[in-house]
């Protein structure tokens, strides 16, 4: 049997690689996606081979990740449960897409992943796999083996001579990519416990951030960021630059108790500096360029869009249909935003757009601008009609 394993080189997948070889008597090929996690991927590839993999694929998917997954998602204004910018959720369909492709190229009967049976990632990986290759066999060791805790897994790794990054002193789990870092498990499972100060990787502690604010200009075209401080860069380079700028000012930290798709609540801590800046930049330009009713409708549909991404339905027809709508709305989201960043705060310092619907002559107290204020009387009376009828019909208190 031949299996392609989504392999990060962390605790779970390091053990799974050896476990698959022993329990399935299988040839295991690993696949590692470079989506900006900032690790030594050649070392991860060599580790996979040392642990028993027959082949180890490593692909640089950073530009595809941002261009084809992150940016389309951000056009929707999606936030899961009001806070989460879906950094882990949006990476899974990309990884699963290439996992399935490599399995086809290698003639593998099955794919495997390291997601637990309690979490969302198992759903995201497998929904994508079945959408792209309905007959694929999926192996999820967390739903099969009897290793039930991190300490047990660390013992298994030590017994097999597998080096792993997790320690008993830092037992939380970390997932990283170019959009964010997420932390969960271990000491973070107590919602009352404050995250360890040294845990964060992308963002400076806001209290320790520079004492002087930094001015940053972000330019958007058709709903996507195209330039930072006047410099046009590729999608992945733009996000990396905004991560750097936002990170040094402590931008984008979120501590959330969220509702998993499988039905339980979990606590996740996230840092998303660049994505947070893009989100606020888009909102600022949208306030100028989007019609009121279109913006309200987009925001309503954005809640559904976020749920679809979070729950793993990226390759579902309803998400694809919503994407057409989101892309259409985003066509006019072009302009420039100026922020001052200061100790975790994003302070709007200006916005402009060549497609702005803002008409100073209409709104100004000092100009008439083609607006007849007397028209407001009829507008108010028509809107108050039902209220006046109701007041007459009902007895007074």
N, C-alpha and C positions, 0 to 999 in steps of 0.2 A: 504494500500500500504506500502511496505517495501523498504527503500532506504539505501544504504551504501554510506556514505559521506567520501571523502578524507579530513581529518581534521588535521589542523596544530595548532589550538588554537589561530591563529592570528586574525586580524580584520575581514577579509573576511569570513573565514570559521566559525568563532564564530557566526557571524550574520546569515550566511546561514543555520546553524543548526536550529536556532529558526524559520527562514523564511520558511524552508521546512516543519516543523511541522505545522505551521499556514496556509500555502497556499496549501499544498498537503494533509493535514490531515493524515500525514504519520507517521509510526514508522521509526525513523532514527537511524541507527547504524553507529558509526564513526570508521574510520581506520586511525591510525597514524603510519607512518613508521619512525623508528629510523635509519637515514642514516648519523648520525654524526653531527646533527645540534647543539648539545650541550645544549639542553633544558631539563627541568625537565619533562620527559614524563609521570610520574605518576601524576603530577599536571595537565598536559594537559588532561589525561584520566579522572581525577576527574572533571575537568572543563566541559568536554563534558557531563558527566552524570548530573552535576548540571544544565546544560543548556537545558537538556531534552532528551539526547540520551538514548535509551533503553539498548544499549550495547556500549562498547568502546574498540576496539581492538588496541593494541600497539605491534608492532613486531620489533625486533632488526635485521635489514637488512644490517648492516654495512659491514660485510664480503662479503655477496652476492653482494652488491653494487660495491665494489672495484674489487672483483675477476671476476664477470661475466659481468660487465657493463663498469666500468672505465678502467680497464686494457685492455680488448679487443679493446676499442675505442682508447686508447693511442697507441696501436700497429700500428694503421693506420697512425700515424703522423697527425691526423686531427686538423686543426685550422679553425674556421669559420671566413671568411673574414680577414685572416691573423693574428688575435689576440686572438680570444675567444676560450678558451679550453673547452667550452660546458658543464660547471658544472651543470647548471640547466637542460639543454636539456637531459643529459644522466640519470638524476635521474627520470624523468617523466615516462619512460616505465617501470621501476622497480615498482614504486608506483602503476601505473595503472594495472600492472600484478597482484599484490596482491589484489588490489581493486576488480577486477573481480573475483578472486578466492574466496574471502570472501563473495561476493554477491552470488556466487553459493552455498557455504556452508550454508549461512544463508537463502537461498530461497528468496532472494530479487529480485524484478522485475526491479530495476533501481539502477544506481550509480549516484553520483553527485560530482562536483568539484567546486573549487572557482576561476577558471581561468576566466579572463575577455574576453569579445567578441572582444577586440582589439588586444589580444596578441597571442603568440605562444603556450602557455601551453594548451589552449583548444584543439588545433589540436593534440598535443602530447598525451594528455590523451585519447582523443576519437579515434584516429587512432589505438592506442594500444588496447583499449577496443574492438573495432569492429574487429580487427585482431584476437583476442583471443576468443571473444564470439559475433558473428555477430548479434544475435538477442537482445543484451542487450539494454535497454533504458538508455539514458544519459540525465541528467538534469543539465543545466548550468544556474544558477540563474542570472548571470550577463547579460545573453541575454534575460531575462524575466522581471526582476523587474524595478522599477523606481528610484532606488537609483543611482545617477549619479556621486557622488563625495565622497571623503573621509570624509569631515565634515558631510555630511548627514548620512553616515554609522556610524560615531561615535555617532551621535544623536540617531540613532536607537538602538545602543548598550546601551547607557545610559538609554534610555526609558525602555529597557528590563532588566536592571541590569546586563549586560554582561561586565565584565572587559576585556579591550583590550590593547595591548602594544603600539599601534600607538598614537601619540600625535600631536597636531597642531604645536608644536615646532620642531618635527622630523617627517615630513609627508611622507618621502620616504619609499618605500617598500623594505623589506629585505628577501632574500631567502638563506638559509644556508644548507650546507651538508658537508660531509667529504672532498669533492674535492674543494669546494669554498664557498665564500659569494658573492652574487650579490645584487646590490642596484639600484633602479630605481624609477621614479616618484617624485612628489613633487618638491623640490628645484633642483633636478637633471634634470628636464625637459628642463632647459635652458642649451644648450651645451657650452655656454660661461662661465657658473658659475663653479667655482672650487669646487670639492667635499668637504663637511665639514670635517675639520681636525679630529674631534672625531668620525667620522662615522665608520671607519675601525675596524674590530674585530680580524682578524687573523694575520695581518701584522703590524709591527712597522713602524712608519713614517721613511722613509729612512734617513732623516736628523737627526733623533734622534737615529738611530741604532748604535750599538757598533762601536767604533773608531778603533777597531782591526778586521781584517778579520778572518773568521772562515774557516778551512779546512774541507771538507766533502767528503767522498768516497761513491759512489753509485755503487752497483753491479747488473748487469742484466743477466738473463738467458732466452733464447728463447723469447726475447722482453719484458719481465716483470722484474720489480725491485724485487730482492729477499733479498737484504741486504743493510744496511746503516752502514757505519763505521765498517764493518766486522760482524755486528750482523744480523742474519737472523730472520725475523719476519713474521707474517701473513700479507696478503695484506692490510687489514684495519689498522693494527698497523704500517706498513711501511709508509703508506700515512700520518698517524697521526704524526709519528716521523719527516717526512720531512716537514710537515706543521709547526711543532714547530721550526725546524732548520731554514727553509726559512723565516718564519714569523718574527723571531727576527731581521732579516737583511733587512726587507722590500722588500722581493722578491715577484714578481707575481702580482703587481697591474696593471690593465688595465682600461682605460677610452675609451669607444668605442661608436660611432654612427653607429649602425648596421641596416641591412635591415631585417625586420620581414617577415616571410612567408606570412602573410596576406597582405603585400604590402606597409606598412608605415615604415619610419625610426624611430628608437627609440634610446635613449641614455642609455647605461648600464655601470655601474662601477663594476669591479670585482676584487677580490683578490683570487689568486690561488697559494699559495706558494709551496706546495708539488708537485702539478701537473706541475708547471713550471719547477721545478728541474728535474722531470722525463722526461719531454719533451726534455730538453736540454741534459740530460744524454743519452737518446736514440739517439739523433742526433749525438752526439759525437761517440758513439759506431758504429752506422750505417756508419759513414764516413770511418771506418776501415773495416767493414765486408760485406757491400752490394756492389754488382756489380754496376757500374755506371748507366747502362741502367735500371736495376731493381729499383734503388733508384729514378731515374727520373720518371719512370712509376708509382711507388708507390706514389710519391708526387702528380702526376697528378690525380690519383684515390683518393688520400686523400682529395682533394678538394670536389669531389663528395660525398665521405663518410661523410665529415663534414656537407654538406648540408642535407644529409639524416637524420643524427642525429638531427640537428637543427630543421628540419621541421617535425620531429615526426615519421619517417619511420623506427624505430628500428626493428620492427617485419615484415618488408617488404622483399620480396624475393630478391630484388636487394641488400639490405644491407647485408643480410645473405650470398649471393654469394660473395660480396666484402670481407666479413669477412674471408672466406676461403682463398682468395688470401692474405690478410693482415697477417693471421696467418702463412701461408707458408713462406712469405718473412721474418717474424720475427724469424723464427727458428734459423737463424745464428746471431741474434742480441744478442750476449753474450759478456760480458766484464766488465771492471771496469773503472769508470770515477772519476777524482778528481777535485773538484771545490774549489775556494776561494770565499766566499760570503762577499760582502762589500757594505753596504749602497745602497741596491737595485740592485746591479750588481752581475752577475754570471760570474766569471772569470775562464776559463778553465785552469787547472793546470796539466793535464795529462790524457791520456786514453790508455788502452791496452786491447787486446782480444786474446784468444787462437785461434780464427778463423779469425784473421786479414788477409786481402788481401794486406796490405801494405808491400812492399818489399824494404827495405832500399838499398839493392845492386842494384836494378833497378833504383832507383831515385837519388842515391848519385852522386855527382860530382866527388867523389874520387874513385869510383869503377866502373868497366865495367859492371859486373852483368848480362852477357848474352844479353846485348842490344847493337846492332851495330848502332852507331849514323849515319852512312852513309845511313841507310835505310830511314831516315827521308826525304832525298831528293826526293825519289820517292813518298813517302806519300804526301808531300807538292805539288808536281807537279800534281798528280792525283786530289787532292782536289782543285787545282787552275785551272783545265782544263776549267770548265764552265766559270770562271771569265775571262780567257784569250780569249776564243772564243767570249764572249760578248763584250769585249773591242775592238776586231778587227772588229766586225760587226757594232758597233754603231759609228756614227760620233763624232769626238772630239769637246768639247766645245771651 
